[in-house]
Amino acid sequence: MDRHGLSLEALIEKHLIPLLNAQISKFFTNKGKLTAWVDIPEHATQLKALDMAFRLDGAYATNEESTKEANSVRVVVLDPPKPQRPLIGADSKASRPTSQLCNGRPIDK
């Protein structure tokens, strides 16, 4: 490609950099006559040019790195167990551990 003038540097300078500043013209007419026009950024083209620049630079993760993340599991504990607090003014019936109580009544075994 170099012998045809398509080196990486030439492609970036001649084609990629102008795409980063791409604009589109919007024309306004009234009764079939041109009344005004405005040049606005062409975001879709600019986004594709940025994507291409990042790919050329190697800024994206390789397939190996992305599959490692896709195959991993992250465990997040949202409600960790809390220590059991003693009951205030507890009688002998309520002083049992809560695992032996059901609706405030002892579980019969």
C-alpha positions in Angstrom: 0.0 0.0 0.0 2.9 2.3 0.6 3.9 2.3 -3.0 0.4 3.6 -3.9 0.8 6.5 -1.4 -1.4 4.8 1.2 0.9 4.7 4.2 -0.7 4.7 7.6 0.5 8.3 8.2 -0.9 9.5 4.8 -4.3 7.8 5.4 -4.6 9.4 8.9 -3.6 12.9 7.6 -5.6 12.9 4.4 -8.7 11.0 5.4 -9.1 10.3 9.1 -8.4 13.8 10.5 -10.9 15.5 8.1 -13.5 13.0 9.2 -13.1 14.1 12.8 -14.3 17.6 11.7 -17.0 16.4 9.4 -20.0 18.7 8.9 -23.2 18.5 7.0 -25.1 21.4 5.4 -28.7 22.0 6.0 -30.6 24.1 3.5 -33.9 26.0 4.1 -36.3 27.0 1.4 -39.4 29.0 1.3 -41.8 28.7 -1.7 -39.1 26.8 -3.6 -36.3 29.4 -3.1 -33.3 28.9 -1.0 -33.5 31.2 2.0 -30.7 30.1 4.3 -28.3 27.3 5.0 -26.2 26.2 8.0 -23.3 23.9 8.5 -23.6 21.6 11.5 -21.3 18.8 12.9 -22.0 15.4 11.4 -21.8 13.4 14.6 -22.3 10.0 13.1 -19.3 10.4 10.8 -17.2 11.9 13.6 -18.1 9.0 15.9 -17.1 6.4 13.2 -13.8 8.3 12.7 -13.1 8.3 16.5 -13.9 4.5 16.6 -11.5 4.0 13.7 -8.7 6.0 15.4 -9.1 4.1 18.7 -9.0 0.8 16.8 -5.8 1.8 15.0 -4.3 2.9 18.3 -5.2 -0.4 20.0 -7.2 1.4 22.7 -9.9 -1.3 22.8 -9.6 -4.5 24.8 -8.6 -7.6 22.8 -11.0 -10.6 22.5 -9.1 -12.4 25.2 -9.5 -9.6 27.7 -13.2 -9.1 27.0 -13.9 -12.9 27.3 -12.1 -13.1 30.7 -14.4 -10.3 32.0 -17.5 -11.9 30.4 -16.8 -15.3 32.0 -16.1 -13.9 35.5 -18.6 -13.6 38.3 -18.7 -10.7 40.7 -20.4 -11.3 44.1 -21.7 -8.2 45.9 -23.1 -8.7 49.4 -25.8 -6.1 49.8 -27.2 -7.1 53.2 -24.5 -8.6 55.4 -25.6 -10.4 58.6 -25.8 -8.3 61.7 -24.9 -9.4 65.2 -27.9 -10.3 67.4 -28.6 -7.7 69.9 -29.9 -8.5 73.4 -33.6 -7.8 74.1 -34.3 -5.0 76.6 -36.4 -6.1 79.5 -36.4 -9.6 78.3 -38.1 -12.3 80.4 -37.1 -16.0 80.4 -39.4 -16.8 77.4 -38.1 -14.0 75.2 -34.5 -14.5 76.2 -34.2 -17.6 74.0 -32.3 -17.2 70.8 -34.5 -15.9 67.9 -33.9 -19.1 66.0 -36.0 -21.0 68.6 -38.9 -18.5 68.4 -41.7 -18.3 65.8 -43.8 -15.1 66.0 -42.6 -14.6 69.6 -43.5 -18.1 70.7 -41.1 -20.9 71.4 -40.9 -23.7 68.8 -42.0 -27.1 70.2 -39.7 -29.9 69.4 
